[in-house]
Amino acid sequence: MKNVTLNNLMKKYGKPVLVVFIFAILGALVMGVDAKKKKSTTYTASRQIVISHNIPQEMRTMSSGANISIVGEDNNMMPTYKDIAENGTIAQKARKHLSKSMKKKYSTDDIKSAIDAKISQQSLVMELKAKTSSREASVKIVNATAKAMKEELPQLQPGSGKVTLLQKATVNNTDSKTTPSTKKYVVVGFALGALLGLIIEFVVFTVKNFGHKE
């Protein structure tokens, strides 16, 4: 029985391993470059608003539960208010609050696409989010949308609760997200390159050892 040495292993398997490694590195480089070309950053600004009826003091002291009913109705209307916040009518009104330079860059449809309204069960607070490729634009759009909701909701939904605007969105409170992840692309490229190298080496090995046999 032949002694298995590192030298023998390198002679037998060194070339296939090297080929697989080279393909893995090439795959990682190609995917890494592709990720950098596709890379983009989006910024999300948020602002909360409260939509509710003011309950008169005399109703608060009543034991009939009328005040609870009003709060419940406001809560039940939140999904409707969410749809209104994401509607083009609000986007059109919000655009009027933007500067001329902003209006040139963002149409009503752009603003509508940028806005996302979030609501939670048993809550009268709605969170407006604006996502664009500009930190400043996201902030201005979400603040303009909050103003538009305050102005337009009573006309669009008669009997709706009062809209109270909470703290303004600022550039310091925006979230950013960069995609795609270069690291993930490199890892995937390395794996795919290694797999391709293995397939090529398997084909070469098969042809050499079995291709000429009858």
MARBA-3410 file (N, C-alpha, C, O; in Angstrom, 1 decimal):
214
0.8,-1.2,0.0,0.0,0.0,0.0,0.9,1.3,0.0,1.8,1.4,0.8 ~ 0.6,2.2,-0.9,1.4,3.4,-1.0,1.1,4.3,0.1,0.0,4.4,0.6 ~ 2.2,4.9,0.6,2.0,5.9,1.6,1.4,7.2,1.1,1.8,7.7,0.0 ~ 0.4,7.7,1.8,-0.3,8.9,1.4,0.5,10.1,1.9,0.5,10.3,3.1 ~ 1.1,10.9,1.1,1.8,12.1,1.5,1.2,13.3,0.9,0.4,13.2,-0.1
1.5,14.4,1.4,1.0,15.7,0.9,1.5,15.9,-0.5,0.7,16.5,-1.3 ~ 2.7,15.5,-0.8,3.2,15.7,-2.2,2.4,14.9,-3.2,2.1,15.3,-4.3 ~ 2.0,13.6,-2.8,1.2,12.8,-3.6,-0.2,13.4,-3.9,-0.7,13.3,-5.0 ~ -0.8,13.9,-2.8,-2.1,14.5,-2.9,-2.1,15.7,-3.8,-3.0,15.9,-4.6 ~ -1.0,16.5,-3.7,-0.9,17.7,-4.5,-0.8,17.3,-6.0,-1.3,18.0,-6.8
0.0,16.3,-6.2,0.2,15.9,-7.6,-1.1,15.4,-8.2,-1.4,15.6,-9.4 ~ -1.9,14.7,-7.4,-3.1,14.1,-7.9,-4.3,15.0,-7.9,-5.1,15.1,-8.9 ~ -4.4,15.8,-6.9,-5.6,16.7,-6.7,-5.3,18.2,-6.8,-6.2,19.0,-6.8 ~ -4.0,18.6,-6.8,-3.6,20.0,-6.8,-4.2,20.8,-7.9,-4.7,21.9,-7.7 ~ -4.2,20.3,-9.2,-4.7,21.0,-10.3,-6.2,21.2,-10.3,-6.7,22.3,-10.5
-7.0,20.1,-10.0,-8.4,20.3,-9.9,-8.8,21.3,-8.8,-9.7,22.2,-9.0 ~ -8.1,21.2,-7.6,-8.4,22.2,-6.6,-8.1,23.6,-7.0,-8.9,24.5,-6.7 ~ -7.0,23.8,-7.7,-6.6,25.1,-8.1,-7.6,25.6,-9.1,-8.0,26.8,-9.1 ~ -8.1,24.8,-10.0,-9.1,25.2,-11.0,-10.4,25.7,-10.3,-10.9,26.7,-10.7 ~ -10.8,24.9,-9.4,-12.0,25.2,-8.6,-11.9,26.5,-7.9,-12.7,27.4,-7.9
-10.7,26.7,-7.3,-10.4,27.9,-6.5,-10.4,29.2,-7.5,-10.9,30.2,-7.1 ~ -9.8,29.0,-8.6,-9.7,30.1,-9.6,-11.1,30.5,-10.0,-11.4,31.7,-10.1 ~ -11.9,29.5,-10.4,-13.3,29.8,-10.8,-14.1,30.5,-9.6,-14.9,31.4,-9.9 ~ -13.8,30.1,-8.4,-14.5,30.7,-7.3,-14.1,32.1,-7.1,-15.0,33.0,-6.8 ~ -12.9,32.4,-7.3,-12.4,33.8,-7.1,-13.0,34.7,-8.3,-13.4,35.8,-8.0
-13.0,34.1,-9.5,-13.5,34.9,-10.6,-15.0,35.1,-10.4,-15.5,36.2,-10.7 ~ -15.7,34.1,-9.9,-17.1,34.3,-9.6,-17.4,35.4,-8.6,-18.3,36.2,-8.7 ~ -16.6,35.4,-7.5,-16.7,36.4,-6.5,-16.4,37.8,-7.0,-17.1,38.8,-6.7 ~ -15.4,37.9,-7.9,-15.1,39.2,-8.5,-16.2,39.7,-9.4,-16.5,40.9,-9.3 ~ -16.7,38.9,-10.2,-17.7,39.3,-11.2,-19.0,39.7,-10.4,-19.6,40.8,-10.7
-19.4,39.0,-9.4,-20.6,39.3,-8.7,-20.4,40.6,-7.8,-21.3,41.4,-7.6 ~ -19.1,40.7,-7.3,-18.8,41.9,-6.5,-18.9,43.2,-7.4,-19.5,44.2,-6.9 ~ -18.4,43.1,-8.6,-18.4,44.3,-9.5,-19.9,44.6,-9.9,-20.3,45.7,-10.0 ~ -20.7,43.5,-10.1,-22.1,43.7,-10.5,-22.9,44.3,-9.4,-23.7,45.2,-9.6 ~ -22.6,43.9,-8.1,-23.2,44.5,-7.0,-23.0,46.0,-6.9,-23.8,46.8,-6.5
-21.7,46.4,-7.1,-21.3,47.8,-7.0,-22.0,48.6,-8.1,-22.4,49.8,-7.9 ~ -22.2,48.0,-9.3,-22.9,48.7,-10.3,-24.4,48.9,-10.0,-25.0,50.0,-10.3 ~ -25.0,47.9,-9.4,-26.4,48.0,-9.1,-26.7,48.7,-7.7,-27.9,49.0,-7.5 ~ -25.7,49.0,-7.0,-25.9,49.5,-5.6,-26.6,50.9,-5.6,-26.3,51.8,-6.4 ~ -27.6,51.0,-4.8,-28.3,52.2,-4.6,-28.8,52.4,-3.1,-29.0,51.3,-2.5
-29.0,53.6,-2.7,-29.4,53.8,-1.3,-30.7,54.6,-1.3,-30.9,55.6,-2.0 ~ -31.6,54.1,-0.5,-32.9,54.8,-0.3,-33.0,55.3,1.1,-32.5,54.7,2.1 ~ -33.8,56.4,1.3,-33.9,57.0,2.6,-35.4,57.1,3.0,-36.2,57.5,2.1 ~ -35.7,56.7,4.2,-37.1,56.7,4.6,-37.3,57.6,5.8,-36.6,57.5,6.8 ~ -38.2,58.6,5.6,-38.5,59.5,6.7,-39.9,59.2,7.2,-40.8,58.8,6.5
-40.1,59.4,8.5,-41.4,59.0,9.2,-42.0,60.2,10.0,-41.2,61.0,10.6 ~ -43.3,60.2,10.0,-44.0,61.2,10.8,-45.3,60.6,11.3,-46.0,60.0,10.5 ~ -45.6,60.8,12.5,-46.8,60.2,13.1,-47.9,61.3,13.2,-47.7,62.4,13.4 ~ -49.2,60.8,12.9,-50.3,61.7,13.1,-51.4,60.9,13.9,-51.4,59.7,13.9 ~ -52.2,61.7,14.7,-53.2,61.1,15.5,-54.6,61.5,14.9,-54.8,62.7,14.6
-55.5,60.6,14.6,-56.8,60.9,14.1,-57.9,60.4,15.1,-58.1,59.2,15.3 ~ -58.5,61.4,15.7,-59.5,61.1,16.8,-60.4,62.2,17.0,-60.1,63.4,16.7 ~ -61.6,61.9,17.6,-62.6,62.9,18.0,-62.2,63.4,19.4,-61.8,62.6,20.3 ~ -62.4,64.7,19.6,-62.2,65.2,21.0,-63.5,64.9,21.7,-64.6,65.2,21.3 ~ -63.3,64.2,22.9,-64.5,63.8,23.7,-64.8,64.9,24.7,-63.9,65.2,25.5
-65.9,65.5,24.6,-66.3,66.6,25.6,-66.2,66.1,27.0,-66.4,64.9,27.3 ~ -65.9,67.0,27.9,-65.8,66.7,29.3,-67.0,66.0,29.9,-66.9,65.1,30.7 ~ -68.2,66.5,29.5,-69.4,66.0,30.0,-69.6,64.5,29.6,-70.2,63.7,30.4 ~ -69.1,64.2,28.4,-69.3,62.8,28.0,-68.3,61.9,28.7,-68.6,60.7,28.9 ~ -67.2,62.4,29.1,-66.2,61.6,29.8,-66.7,61.2,31.2,-66.3,60.1,31.7
-67.6,61.9,31.7,-68.1,61.6,33.1,-69.3,60.7,33.0,-69.8,60.3,34.0 ~ -69.8,60.5,31.8,-71.0,59.7,31.6,-70.7,58.2,31.8,-69.5,57.8,31.5 ~ -71.6,57.4,32.3,-71.3,56.0,32.5,-72.0,55.2,31.4,-72.0,53.9,31.5 ~ -72.5,55.8,30.4,-73.2,55.1,29.3,-72.2,54.5,28.3,-72.7,53.7,27.5 ~ -71.0,54.8,28.4,-70.0,54.2,27.5,-70.0,54.9,26.1,-69.4,54.4,25.2
-70.6,56.1,26.0,-70.6,56.8,24.8,-69.2,57.2,24.3,-68.9,57.1,23.1 ~ -68.4,57.5,25.3,-67.0,57.9,24.9,-66.2,56.7,24.4,-65.4,56.9,23.4 ~ -66.5,55.6,24.9,-65.8,54.3,24.5,-66.3,54.0,23.0,-65.5,53.6,22.2 ~ -67.5,54.3,22.7,-68.1,54.0,21.4,-67.4,54.9,20.4,-67.1,54.5,19.3 ~ -67.2,56.2,20.7,-66.5,57.1,19.8,-65.1,56.7,19.5,-64.7,56.7,18.3
-64.4,56.3,20.5,-63.0,55.9,20.4,-63.0,54.6,19.5,-62.1,54.5,18.6 ~ -63.9,53.7,19.7,-64.0,52.5,18.9,-64.3,52.8,17.5,-63.7,52.1,16.6 ~ -65.2,53.8,17.2,-65.5,54.1,15.8,-64.2,54.7,15.1,-63.9,54.4,14.0 ~ -63.5,55.6,15.9,-62.3,56.1,15.3,-61.3,55.0,15.0,-60.7,55.0,13.9 ~ -61.2,54.0,15.9,-60.3,52.9,15.6,-60.7,52.1,14.4,-59.9,51.7,13.6
-62.0,51.9,14.2,-62.5,51.1,13.1,-62.3,51.9,11.8,-62.2,51.2,10.7 ~ -62.1,53.2,11.8,-62.0,54.0,10.6,-60.5,54.1,10.2,-60.2,54.5,9.1 ~ -59.6,53.6,11.0,-58.2,53.8,10.7,-57.8,53.1,9.3,-57.0,53.7,8.6 ~ -58.3,51.9,9.0,-57.9,51.4,7.7,-58.4,52.3,6.5,-57.7,52.4,5.5 ~ -59.5,52.9,6.7,-60.0,53.8,5.7,-59.1,55.1,5.6,-58.8,55.5,4.5
-58.7,55.6,6.7,-57.8,56.7,6.8,-56.5,56.4,6.1,-55.8,57.2,5.4 ~ -56.0,55.1,6.3,-54.8,54.7,5.7,-54.9,54.7,4.2,-54.0,55.2,3.5 ~ -56.0,54.2,3.6,-56.2,54.2,2.2,-56.3,55.7,1.6,-55.7,55.9,0.6 ~ -56.9,56.6,2.4,-56.9,58.0,2.0,-55.5,58.6,2.0,-55.2,59.3,1.1 ~ -54.7,58.2,3.0,-53.4,58.8,3.1,-52.5,58.4,1.9,-51.6,59.1,1.5
-52.8,57.2,1.4,-52.0,56.7,0.2,-52.6,57.0,-1.1,-52.1,56.5,-2.2 ~ -53.7,57.7,-1.1,-54.4,58.1,-2.3,-53.8,59.2,-3.1,-53.1,60.1,-2.5 ~ -54.0,59.3,-4.4,-53.4,60.3,-5.2,-53.9,61.7,-4.9,-53.2,62.7,-5.1 ~ -55.2,61.8,-4.3,-55.7,63.1,-3.9,-54.8,63.8,-2.8,-54.5,65.0,-2.9 ~ -54.4,63.0,-1.9,-53.5,63.5,-0.8,-52.2,63.8,-1.4,-51.6,64.8,-1.0
-51.7,63.0,-2.3,-50.4,63.2,-2.9,-50.4,64.5,-3.7,-49.4,65.3,-3.7 ~ -51.5,64.8,-4.4,-51.6,66.0,-5.1,-51.6,67.3,-4.2,-51.0,68.3,-4.5 ~ -52.3,67.1,-3.1,-52.3,68.2,-2.1,-51.0,68.4,-1.5,-50.5,69.5,-1.3 ~ -50.3,67.3,-1.2,-49.0,67.4,-0.6,-48.0,68.1,-1.5,-47.1,68.8,-1.0 ~ -48.1,67.8,-2.8,-47.2,68.4,-3.8,-47.3,69.9,-3.8,-46.3,70.6,-4.0
-48.4,70.4,-3.5,-48.6,71.9,-3.4,-47.8,72.5,-2.3,-47.5,73.7,-2.3 ~ -47.5,71.7,-1.3,-46.7,72.3,-0.1,-45.2,72.2,-0.4,-44.4,72.7,0.4 ~ -44.8,71.6,-1.5,-43.4,71.5,-1.9,-42.9,72.7,-2.6,-43.7,73.5,-3.2 ~ -41.6,72.9,-2.6,-41.0,74.0,-3.3,-41.0,73.8,-4.8,-41.3,72.7,-5.3 ~ -40.7,74.8,-5.6,-40.8,74.7,-7.0,-39.7,73.7,-7.5,-40.0,72.9,-8.4
-38.6,73.7,-6.9,-37.5,72.7,-7.3,-37.9,71.3,-7.0,-37.6,70.4,-7.8 ~ -38.6,71.1,-5.9,-39.1,69.8,-5.6,-40.2,69.3,-6.5,-40.3,68.2,-6.9 ~ -41.1,70.3,-6.9,-42.2,69.9,-7.8,-41.6,69.5,-9.2,-42.2,68.6,-9.9 ~ -40.5,70.0,-9.6,-39.9,69.6,-10.9,-39.4,68.2,-10.8,-39.4,67.5,-11.8 ~ -38.9,67.8,-9.6,-38.4,66.5,-9.5,-39.4,65.4,-9.2,-39.2,64.2,-9.6
-40.5,65.8,-8.5,-41.4,64.8,-8.0,-42.8,65.1,-8.5,-43.4,66.2,-8.1 ~ -43.4,64.2,-9.3,-44.8,64.4,-9.7,-45.7,63.9,-8.6,-45.3,63.3,-7.6 ~ -47.0,64.0,-8.9,-48.0,63.5,-7.9,-47.9,62.0,-7.8,-48.0,61.4,-6.7 ~ -47.7,61.3,-8.9,-47.5,59.8,-8.9,-46.2,59.4,-8.1,-46.2,58.4,-7.4 ~ -45.2,60.2,-8.3,-43.9,59.9,-7.5,-44.2,60.0,-6.0,-43.7,59.2,-5.2
-44.9,61.0,-5.6,-45.2,61.2,-4.2,-46.1,60.1,-3.7,-45.9,59.6,-2.6 ~ -47.1,59.7,-4.5,-48.0,58.6,-4.1,-47.2,57.3,-3.9,-47.5,56.6,-3.0 ~ -46.3,57.1,-4.8,-45.5,55.9,-4.7,-44.5,55.9,-3.5,-44.2,54.8,-3.0 ~ -44.1,57.1,-3.2,-43.1,57.2,-2.1,-43.8,57.0,-0.7,-43.1,56.6,0.3 ~ -45.1,57.3,-0.6,-45.8,57.3,0.7,-46.3,55.9,1.1,-46.9,55.2,0.2
-46.1,55.5,2.3,-46.7,54.3,2.9,-47.2,54.6,4.3,-46.5,55.1,5.1 ~ -48.5,54.3,4.5,-49.1,54.6,5.8,-49.2,53.3,6.6,-49.6,52.2,6.1 ~ -48.7,53.4,7.9,-48.8,52.2,8.8,-49.7,52.5,9.9,-49.7,53.5,10.5 ~ -50.6,51.5,10.2,-51.5,51.6,11.4,-51.3,50.3,12.2,-50.9,49.3,11.7 ~ -51.7,50.4,13.5,-51.7,49.3,14.4,-53.1,49.1,15.0,-53.9,50.0,15.1
-53.4,47.8,15.4,-54.7,47.6,16.0,-54.8,48.3,17.3,-53.8,48.4,18.1 ~ -56.0,48.7,17.6,-56.3,49.4,18.9,-55.4,50.7,19.1,-55.0,51.0,20.2 ~ -55.1,51.4,18.0,-54.3,52.6,18.0,-54.9,53.6,17.1,-55.3,53.3,16.0 ~ -54.9,54.9,17.5,-55.4,56.0,16.7,-54.2,56.7,16.0,-54.4,57.8,15.5 ~ -53.0,56.2,16.2,-51.8,56.8,15.6,-51.5,56.1,14.3,-51.4,54.9,14.1
-51.3,57.0,13.3,-50.9,56.5,11.9,-49.5,57.0,11.7,-49.1,58.2,12.0 ~ -48.6,56.1,11.2,-47.3,56.5,10.9,-47.1,56.6,9.4,-47.3,55.6,8.6 ~ -46.8,57.8,8.9,-46.6,58.1,7.5,-45.1,57.9,7.2,-44.2,58.4,7.9 ~ -44.8,57.2,6.1,-43.4,57.0,5.7,-43.2,57.4,4.3,-44.0,57.0,3.4 ~ -42.1,58.1,4.0,-41.8,58.5,2.6,-40.4,57.9,2.3,-39.5,58.2,3.0
-40.3,57.2,1.2,-39.1,56.6,0.8,-38.7,57.1,-0.6,-39.4,56.8,-1.6 ~ -37.5,57.7,-0.7,-37.0,58.2,-1.9,-35.4,58.0,-1.9,-34.9,57.4,-1.0 ~ -34.8,58.4,-3.0,-33.3,58.3,-3.1,-32.6,59.5,-2.5,-31.4,59.6,-2.5 ~ -33.4,60.4,-1.9,-32.8,61.6,-1.3,-33.3,61.7,0.2,-34.5,61.7,0.4 ~ -32.4,61.9,1.1,-32.8,62.1,2.5,-33.7,63.3,2.7,-34.7,63.3,3.4
-33.3,64.5,2.1,-34.0,65.7,2.2,-35.4,65.6,1.6,-36.4,66.1,2.1 ~ -35.5,65.0,0.4,-36.8,64.8,-0.3,-37.7,64.0,0.5,-38.9,64.3,0.6 ~ -37.3,62.9,1.1,-38.1,62.0,1.9,-38.7,62.8,3.1,-39.9,62.7,3.4 ~ -37.9,63.6,3.7,-38.4,64.4,4.9,-39.4,65.4,4.4,-40.5,65.6,5.1 ~ -39.2,66.1,3.4,-40.1,67.2,2.9,-41.4,66.5,2.4,-42.5,67.1,2.6
-41.3,65.4,1.8,-42.6,64.7,1.3,-43.4,64.2,2.4,-44.6,64.4,2.4 ~ -42.8,63.6,3.4,-43.6,63.1,4.5,-44.3,64.2,5.3,-45.4,64.0,5.8 ~ -43.5,65.3,5.5,-44.1,66.4,6.3,-45.2,67.1,5.5,-46.3,67.5,6.0 ~ -45.1,67.2,4.1,-46.1,67.7,3.3,-47.3,66.8,3.3,-48.5,67.3,3.2 ~ -47.1,65.5,3.3,-48.3,64.6,3.3,-49.0,64.7,4.6,-50.3,64.6,4.6
-48.3,64.9,5.7,-49.0,65.0,7.0,-49.9,66.3,7.0,-51.0,66.2,7.5 ~ -49.4,67.4,6.4,-50.2,68.6,6.3,-51.4,68.4,5.4,-52.5,68.8,5.7 ~ -51.2,67.7,4.3,-52.3,67.4,3.4,-53.4,66.6,4.1,-54.6,66.8,3.8 ~ -53.0,65.6,4.9,-54.0,64.8,5.6,-54.8,65.7,6.6,-56.0,65.5,6.7 ~ -54.1,66.6,7.2,-54.8,67.5,8.2,-55.8,68.4,7.5,-56.9,68.6,8.0
-55.5,68.8,6.3,-56.3,69.8,5.5,-57.4,69.0,4.8,-58.6,69.5,4.7 ~ -57.1,67.9,4.2,-58.1,67.2,3.3,-59.0,66.2,3.9,-60.1,66.0,3.4 ~ -58.5,65.6,5.0,-59.3,64.5,5.5,-60.8,64.9,5.8,-61.7,64.1,5.5 ~ -61.0,66.0,6.5,-62.4,66.4,6.8,-63.3,66.5,5.5,-64.5,66.3,5.6 ~ -62.7,66.9,4.4,-63.5,67.1,3.2,-63.7,65.7,2.5,-64.7,65.4,1.9
-62.7,64.9,2.6,-62.7,63.6,1.9,-63.6,62.6,2.7,-64.2,61.7,2.1 ~ -63.5,62.7,4.0,-64.3,61.8,4.9,-65.0,62.6,5.9,-64.5,62.8,7.1 ~ -66.2,63.1,5.6,-67.0,63.9,6.6,-67.3,63.1,7.8,-67.6,61.9,7.8 ~ -67.1,63.8,9.0,-67.3,63.2,10.3,-66.1,62.5,10.8,-66.1,61.9,11.8 ~ -65.0,62.6,10.1,-63.7,62.0,10.5,-63.2,62.7,11.7,-63.6,63.8,12.0
-62.3,62.0,12.5,-61.7,62.6,13.6,-60.8,63.7,13.3,-60.4,63.9,12.1 ~ -60.4,64.5,14.3,-59.4,65.6,14.1,-58.0,65.0,13.8,-57.6,64.1,14.5 ~ -57.3,65.6,12.9,-55.9,65.1,12.6,-54.9,66.0,13.4,-54.9,67.2,13.3 ~ -54.2,65.4,14.3,-53.2,66.1,15.1,-51.8,65.6,14.6,-51.5,64.5,14.6 ~ -51.0,66.6,14.2,-49.6,66.3,13.7,-48.7,66.2,14.9,-48.6,67.1,15.7
-47.9,65.1,14.9,-46.9,65.0,15.9,-45.6,65.5,15.4,-45.5,66.2,14.4 ~ -44.5,65.1,16.1,-43.2,65.7,15.8,-42.8,65.6,14.3,-43.0,64.6,13.7 ~ -42.3,66.7,13.8,-41.9,66.8,12.4,-40.7,65.8,12.1,-39.9,65.5,12.9 ~ -40.7,65.3,10.9,-39.6,64.4,10.4,-38.4,65.4,10.2,-38.6,66.5,9.7 ~ -37.2,64.9,10.5,-36.0,65.6,10.2,-35.0,64.7,9.5,-35.1,63.5,9.5
-34.0,65.3,8.9,-33.0,64.5,8.2,-32.2,63.7,9.2,-31.6,62.7,8.8 ~ -32.1,64.1,10.5,-31.4,63.3,11.5,-32.1,62.0,11.9,-31.5,61.1,12.5 ~ -33.4,61.9,11.6,-34.2,60.8,12.0,-34.6,59.9,10.9,-35.6,59.1,11.0 ~ -33.9,60.0,9.7,-34.3,59.2,8.6,-33.5,57.8,8.7,-32.4,57.7,9.3 ~ -34.1,56.8,8.1,-33.4,55.5,8.0,-32.9,55.3,6.5,-33.6,55.8,5.6
-31.8,54.7,6.4,-31.2,54.5,5.1,-31.0,53.0,4.8,-30.7,52.2,5.8 ~ -31.1,52.6,3.6,-30.9,51.2,3.2,-30.2,51.1,1.9,-30.7,51.7,0.9 ~ -29.1,50.4,1.9,-28.3,50.3,0.6,-28.4,48.8,0.1,-28.2,47.9,0.8 ~ -28.8,48.7,-1.1,-29.0,47.4,-1.8,-28.3,47.4,-3.2,-28.3,48.5,-3.8 ~ -27.9,46.3,-3.7,-27.8,45.0,-3.0,-26.6,45.0,-2.1,-25.7,45.8,-2.1
-26.5,43.9,-1.2,-25.3,43.8,-0.3,-24.1,43.2,-1.1,-24.2,42.1,-1.7 ~ -23.0,43.9,-1.2,-21.9,43.5,-1.9,-21.3,42.2,-1.3,-20.9,41.3,-2.0 ~ -21.3,42.1,0.0,-20.8,40.9,0.7,-21.6,39.7,0.3,-21.0,38.6,0.0 ~ -22.9,39.8,0.3,-23.8,38.6,-0.1,-23.5,38.3,-1.6,-23.4,37.1,-1.9 ~ -23.4,39.3,-2.4,-23.1,39.0,-3.8,-21.8,38.2,-4.0,-21.6,37.3,-4.8
-20.7,38.7,-3.3,-19.4,38.1,-3.3,-19.5,36.6,-2.9,-18.9,35.7,-3.5 ~ -20.2,36.4,-1.8,-20.3,35.0,-1.3,-21.0,34.1,-2.3,-20.6,33.0,-2.5 ~ -22.1,34.6,-2.9,-22.9,33.8,-3.9,-22.0,33.6,-5.1,-22.0,32.5,-5.6 ~ -21.3,34.6,-5.5,-20.4,34.5,-6.7,-19.3,33.5,-6.4,-19.0,32.7,-7.3 ~ -18.7,33.5,-5.2,-17.7,32.5,-4.9,-18.3,31.1,-4.9,-17.6,30.2,-5.5
-19.5,30.9,-4.4,-20.1,29.5,-4.4,-20.4,29.1,-5.8,-20.1,27.9,-6.2 ~ -21.0,30.0,-6.6,-21.3,29.6,-8.0,-20.1,29.3,-8.8,-20.1,28.4,-9.6 ~ -19.0,30.1,-8.6,-17.8,29.9,-9.3,-17.2,28.6,-9.0,-16.7,27.8,-9.8 ~ -17.2,28.3,-7.7,-16.6,27.0,-7.2,-17.4,25.8,-7.8,-16.9,24.8,-8.2 ~ -18.8,26.0,-7.9,-19.6,24.9,-8.4,-19.3,24.7,-9.9,-19.2,23.6,-10.4
-19.1,25.8,-10.6,-18.8,25.7,-12.0,-17.5,25.0,-12.2,-17.3,24.2,-13.1 ~ -16.5,25.4,-11.4,-15.2,24.7,-11.5,-15.3,23.2,-11.2,-14.6,22.5,-11.9 ~ -16.1,22.8,-10.3,-16.3,21.4,-10.0,-16.9,20.7,-11.1,-16.5,19.6,-11.5 ~ -17.9,21.3,-11.8,-18.6,20.7,-12.9,-17.6,20.5,-14.1,-17.6,19.5,-14.7 ~ -16.8,21.6,-14.3,-15.8,21.5,-15.4,-14.8,20.4,-15.1,-14.5,19.6,-16.0
-14.3,20.3,-13.9,-13.3,19.3,-13.5,-13.9,17.9,-13.6,-13.3,16.9,-14.0 ~ -15.2,17.8,-13.3,-15.9,16.5,-13.3,-16.0,16.0,-14.8,-15.8,14.8,-15.1 ~ -16.4,17.0,-15.7,-16.5,16.7,-17.1,-15.1,16.2,-17.7,-15.1,15.2,-18.4 ~ -14.1,17.0,-17.4,-12.7,16.6,-17.8,-12.3,15.3,-17.3,-11.8,14.5,-18.1 ~ -12.5,15.0,-16.1,-12.2,13.7,-15.5,-12.9,12.6,-16.2,-12.4,11.5,-16.4
-14.2,12.8,-16.4,-15.0,11.8,-17.1,-14.6,11.5,-18.5,-14.5,10.3,-18.9 ~ -14.3,12.5,-19.2,-13.8,12.4,-20.6,-12.5,11.6,-20.7,-12.2,10.8,-21.5 ~ -11.6,12.0,-19.8,-10.2,11.4,-19.7,-10.3,9.9,-19.4,-9.6,9.1,-20.0 ~ -11.1,9.6,-18.4,-11.1,8.2,-17.9,-12.1,7.3,-18.6,-11.9,6.1,-18.6 ~ -13.1,7.8,-19.1,-14.2,6.9,-19.7,-14.5,7.2,-21.2,-15.2,6.5,-21.8
-14.0,8.3,-21.7,-14.3,8.8,-23.0,-13.8,7.9,-24.1,-14.4,7.7,-25.1 ~ -12.6,7.2,-23.9,-12.0,6.4,-24.9,-12.2,4.9,-24.7,-11.7,4.1,-25.5 ~ -12.9,4.6,-23.7,-13.2,3.2,-23.4,-14.3,2.7,-24.2,-15.3,3.4,-24.4 ~ -14.2,1.5,-24.7,-15.3,0.9,-25.5,-16.4,0.4,-24.6,-17.4,-0.1,-25.1
END
